[in-house]
Amino acid sequence: MIGWDIPAGGPKNCIIKLELSQEPGQPQNTWKATGGGRMNVYILSDSPPINYRTISWDNRPARSPPVPQWSVAQPISGGKAAITGASIPCPEGRLFVELTSDEQSLLYLKWFELTQPRNGITLEMSNS
């Protein structure tokens, strides 16, 4: 589960991006990808509001809608993931998502979030 705070009156459209850095000389163990296939990304309901301190897999909120919003194909060798699915209206407040392997394959991702070089999952917001 991953969450972002979205400013009031901010950008109108949101979509996720995933990139595992291939920049030479980066520290070891900043990311690992094994298996293959795709991951599904579900939007989670924020009603009642999600508590960062107590949320777990067992008490996670319902998927809303119950179908994946995005599908992610991440090359095991790193680089930018292919994201399938349209941008969504950015909700004011918070957006939480759940990442799961799809039913046909197992893809395991582990990463340490970095801004330079970009490494991890981000929420891209725009007005276009």
C-alpha positions, 0 to 999 in steps of 0.5 A: 500500500502506498499513499500520497497527500494531494494539495487542495486546489492542486493539479487535476489529473493523476497517474502513477510512474515507476522507475528502477534506476539504471544509473551507473554507480548507484549504491547496491541494494537500492532495488530488486526485481524478480519473477516476471509479468505485471502488477495491478494497481487498485485505488483504495477507499479513504472512507473512513479516513485511513490511519497511517499508524494502524493500517495493515493488509488485514484491515486495509480499506476496500478497493474503489473501484474493485477493478485495477486502475493501472497495470504495471509491467516493470522490466527486471533489468530496471528502467521505466515501467510501462503503465497501462491505464488512463490518468484519474481526477486527483482527489483533494486530500489523500490517495492510497493505492494497493499494488498486487501481482496479477493472477497469471504471474508473480512479480516481486519488487523491492526498492528504496525510494530515491529522488536522485537518481529517480528510483521508486513509485511516484504520483505524477500530477498535471493539469492536462 
